Amino acid sequence: MSSFTTNNNVIGFKNILMVFLFLSLTVLLTSVKAEELKVYSSFGEVTDAHNDKADFGLGHRRLRDGDLMFSENGEVVGRFHSISTVINYNKETNIDTREYLVLVKLPEGTLWIKDVVEMPNKSLPSPNTKVSGVILGGTLGYKGASGTFDAQLSADGKNQVNVFHIFRGK
């Protein structure tokens, strides 16, 4: 009889534990608000630093500032500021690896984003190339934000289309 009671207690404990885990996950998932934000950016103004503009070799830094819109060719709602650094260059394939750090200033606040991209040296990605990165954090309305983003050139090649997948607490 005692072994039957022990088995029921174990089964009861497992059920209670499963209910507790299910409720904990439900609370956790409902406390995080996910949203998608699409922003268009111009190519902006470019300043080459560190190496000569023609060099684009290892360590080359490029600063870029530009406009942000919520629709293609729409009203300007913010600015972005980025710095890219060539962190690897393969002379045989003419492919470089660039690290980007970008500040995205929008009406609700700012987002800090980062990505690492491989592409042909001295070029922009083609419209078919999608790059992805991470949201490091934000300020004001984006305080505590995290998530990811995808970016690619618009079909006409005039803007960059950025889709932010933002996660923040309630």
Secondary structure as the mmCIF struct_conf table of DSSP 4:
data_model
#
loop_
_struct_conf.conf_type_id
_struct_conf.id
_struct_conf.beg_label_comp_id
_struct_conf.beg_label_asym_id
_struct_conf.beg_label_seq_id
_struct_conf.end_label_comp_id
_struct_conf.end_label_asym_id
_struct_conf.end_label_seq_id
HELX_RH_AL_P HELX_RH_AL_P1 SER A 2 SER A 31
STRN STRN1 VAL A 32 SER A 41
STRN STRN2 GLU A 45 ALA A 49
BEND BEND1 HIS A 50 ASN A 51
TURN_TY1_P TURN_TY1_P1 LYS A 53 ASP A 55
TURN_TY1_P TURN_TY1_P2 LEU A 58 GLY A 59
STRN STRN3 ARG A 61 MET A 69
BEND BEND2 PHE A 70 SER A 71
TURN_TY1_P TURN_TY1_P3 GLU A 72 ASN A 73
STRN STRN4 VAL A 76 ASN A 90
TURN_TY1_P TURN_TY1_P4 LYS A 91 ASN A 94
STRN STRN5 ILE A 95 LEU A 106
TURN_TY1_P TURN_TY1_P5 PRO A 107 GLU A 108
STRN STRN6 GLY A 109 PRO A 120
TURN_TY1_P TURN_TY1_P6 ASN A 121 LYS A 122
HELX_LH_PP_P HELX_LH_PP_P1 LEU A 124 SER A 126
TURN_TY1_P TURN_TY1_P7 PRO A 127 ASN A 128
STRN STRN7 VAL A 131 GLY A 138
BEND BEND3 THR A 139 THR A 139
HELX_RH_3T_P HELX_RH_3T_P1 LEU A 140 TYR A 142
TURN_TY1_P TURN_TY1_P8 LYS A 143 GLY A 144
STRN STRN8 SER A 146 LEU A 153
TURN_TY1_P TURN_TY1_P9 ALA A 155 ASP A 156
BEND BEND4 GLY A 157 ASN A 159
STRN STRN9 GLN A 160 GLY A 169
#
